[in-house]
C-alpha cells in the first residue's frame, strides 16, 4: 500500500509540475525581468557607492592639502605687519651711529617700542600683569621665593624676571617671578 501511495504521490507531483510548466513561461519571464531589474539596481548602487567613496577620498585629500598650505602661510600676515617695525629699527640703528643727541635716540627707540606693543595688542597678545599681584599657579612660574618684609606681601609677586604673555586669553609664555613667603 505504501508503494501505491508513493506512486500516486509521484503522479500528482508530476501533474502539478506540468501545470506549473504550462503557466511557468510567463511567470519565468516576469521573474527574469525582476531579477534583471534587481541586478541593475545592485550595479547602480555599487557604482554610486564607489563614486561616493572616491569623492570622499578626494575631499579628504583636498582638505589636507588646504590645511598644510594654511599652516605654511599662517604667520604671513603677522610677519608682513612686522616689516615696518624692522624698517624703524634699521633707521634707529643707522641714526645711533651718527647721533650726537642721545636723548633723541632714546625717544626714537621708545617710539618703536610703543609701536611694537600696539602691534602685539592688535594681534591679541597681552602682557600678564605681575607687579604686586598675588601669585597664581595657573598664570605665573615661580623661579624662587624670598622672605616677605611684612604679612601683606606674603603670597604676592615681588619681582618679575621675565615677562609673560597671553594670546587671546591663552598663556603663550609664563612670567618668571620671585614670590614673597
C-alpha positions as CSV (number, residue, x, y, z in Angstrom):
1,X,0.0,0.0,0.0
2,X,2.8,2.3,0.7
3,X,4.2,1.8,-2.7
4,X,0.9,2.7,-4.2
5,X,0.8,6.0,-2.2
6,X,4.2,6.9,-3.3
7,X,3.4,6.1,-6.9
8,X,0.2,8.2,-6.7
9,X,2.1,11.0,-5.0
10,X,4.7,10.9,-7.7
11,X,2.0,11.1,-10.3
12,X,0.3,14.0,-8.5
13,X,3.6,15.8,-8.3
14,X,4.3,15.4,-12.0
15,X,0.8,16.7,-12.8
16,X,1.4,19.8,-10.6
17,X,4.8,20.3,-12.3
18,X,3.2,20.0,-15.7
19,X,0.5,22.6,-14.8
20,X,3.2,24.9,-13.4
21,X,5.3,24.4,-16.5
22,X,2.4,25.4,-18.7
23,X,1.9,28.7,-16.8
24,X,5.6,29.0,-16.0
25,X,6.9,30.6,-19.2
26,X,5.0,33.9,-18.4
27,X,6.0,33.7,-14.7
28,X,9.5,32.8,-15.6
29,X,9.7,35.8,-17.9
30,X,8.4,38.1,-15.1
31,X,10.9,36.5,-12.7
32,X,13.7,37.0,-15.1
33,X,12.7,40.7,-15.6
34,X,12.6,41.2,-11.8
35,X,16.0,39.5,-11.5
36,X,17.4,41.7,-14.3
37,X,16.0,44.8,-12.6
38,X,17.4,43.8,-9.2
39,X,20.8,43.1,-10.8
40,X,20.7,46.5,-12.5
41,X,19.8,48.2,-9.1
42,X,22.7,46.4,-7.5
43,X,25.1,47.5,-10.2
44,X,23.8,51.1,-9.9
45,X,24.1,51.1,-6.1
46,X,27.7,49.7,-6.3
47,X,28.6,52.4,-8.8
48,X,27.1,55.1,-6.6
49,X,28.9,53.7,-3.6
50,X,32.3,53.7,-5.4
51,X,31.8,57.2,-6.7
52,X,30.8,58.4,-3.2
53,X,33.9,56.8,-1.7
54,X,36.1,58.3,-4.4
55,X,34.5,61.7,-3.9
56,X,35.1,61.5,-0.1
57,X,38.7,60.5,-0.6
58,X,39.2,63.4,-2.9
59,X,37.6,65.7,-0.4
60,X,39.8,64.4,2.4
61,X,43.0,64.9,0.3
62,X,41.9,68.4,-0.7
63,X,41.3,69.5,2.9
64,X,44.6,68.0,4.0
65,X,46.3,70.0,1.2
66,X,44.5,73.2,2.2
67,X,45.3,72.7,5.8
68,X,49.0,72.2,5.1
69,X,49.0,75.3,2.9
70,X,47.3,77.3,5.7
71,X,49.8,76.1,8.2
72,X,52.7,77.2,5.9
73,X,51.2,80.7,5.4
74,X,49.5,81.2,8.8
75,X,52.1,83.7,10.0
76,X,52.5,85.5,6.8
77,X,50.2,88.4,7.8
78,X,51.9,88.8,11.1
79,X,55.3,89.0,9.5
80,X,54.1,91.4,6.8
81,X,52.8,93.7,9.6
82,X,56.2,93.4,11.4
83,X,58.2,94.6,8.5
84,X,57.6,98.3,9.1
85,X,58.9,97.8,12.7
86,X,62.0,96.3,11.2
87,X,62.4,99.4,9.0
88,X,62.1,101.6,12.0
89,X,64.8,99.6,13.8
90,X,67.1,99.8,10.8
91,X,66.6,103.6,10.8
92,X,67.2,103.8,14.5
93,X,70.4,101.8,14.2
94,X,71.7,104.0,11.4
95,X,70.8,107.1,13.5
96,X,72.6,105.7,16.5
97,X,75.9,105.7,14.6
98,X,75.8,109.4,13.7
99,X,73.7,110.8,16.5
100,X,75.0,113.5,18.7
101,X,71.9,113.8,20.9
102,X,71.4,110.6,23.0
103,X,68.0,111.8,24.2
104,X,66.6,111.8,20.7
105,X,67.8,108.3,20.1
106,X,66.2,107.2,23.3
107,X,62.9,108.8,22.2
108,X,63.1,107.1,18.8
109,X,63.7,103.7,20.4
110,X,60.8,104.3,22.8
111,X,58.5,105.2,19.9
112,X,59.5,101.9,18.2
113,X,58.9,100.0,21.4
114,X,55.4,101.6,21.8
115,X,54.6,100.8,18.2
116,X,55.6,97.2,18.7
117,X,53.5,96.9,21.9
118,X,50.5,98.4,20.0
119,X,51.1,95.8,17.2
120,X,51.1,93.0,19.7
121,X,47.8,94.3,21.3
122,X,46.2,94.5,17.9
123,X,47.1,90.8,17.3
124,X,45.7,89.6,20.7
125,X,48.9,89.4,22.6
126,X,48.8,90.9,26.1
127,X,51.3,91.1,28.9
128,X,50.4,89.2,32.1
129,X,50.4,91.6,35.0
130,X,52.9,90.7,37.8
131,X,53.7,93.8,39.8
132,X,52.3,93.4,43.4
133,X,49.9,90.8,42.1
134,X,49.0,87.7,44.1
135,X,50.9,84.6,42.9
136,X,48.7,82.4,40.6
137,X,50.0,78.9,39.7
138,X,47.9,79.0,36.5
139,X,49.4,82.3,35.3
140,X,52.9,82.6,36.8
141,X,56.0,80.5,37.1
142,X,57.9,80.9,40.4
143,X,61.6,80.9,40.0
144,X,62.4,81.4,43.6
145,X,60.9,82.7,46.9
146,X,62.0,85.5,49.1
147,X,61.1,86.2,52.7
148,X,58.3,88.8,53.0
149,X,59.1,92.1,54.7
150,X,55.5,92.2,56.1
151,X,52.4,90.0,56.2
152,X,50.7,92.0,53.5
153,X,53.3,90.9,50.9
154,X,53.1,87.1,51.6
155,X,51.9,85.2,48.6
156,X,52.5,88.2,46.3
157,X,54.9,88.6,43.5
158,X,58.0,90.6,44.5
159,X,59.9,90.8,41.2
160,X,59.4,89.7,37.6
161,X,62.5,88.2,35.9
162,X,60.9,87.7,32.5
163,X,57.5,88.9,31.3
164,X,54.8,86.5,30.4
165,X,52.2,86.9,27.6
166,X,48.8,85.6,26.6
167,X,47.4,85.2,23.1
168,X,43.7,85.6,23.0
169,X,43.5,84.7,26.7
170,X,45.7,81.6,26.4
171,X,49.1,81.7,28.1
172,X,51.9,81.5,25.5
173,X,54.7,82.3,27.9
174,X,54.5,82.2,31.6
175,X,56.2,85.1,33.5
176,X,59.1,84.0,35.7
177,X,58.6,85.7,39.0
178,X,60.0,85.9,42.6
179,X,57.4,85.3,45.2
180,X,57.3,86.5,48.8
181,X,56.9,83.9,51.5
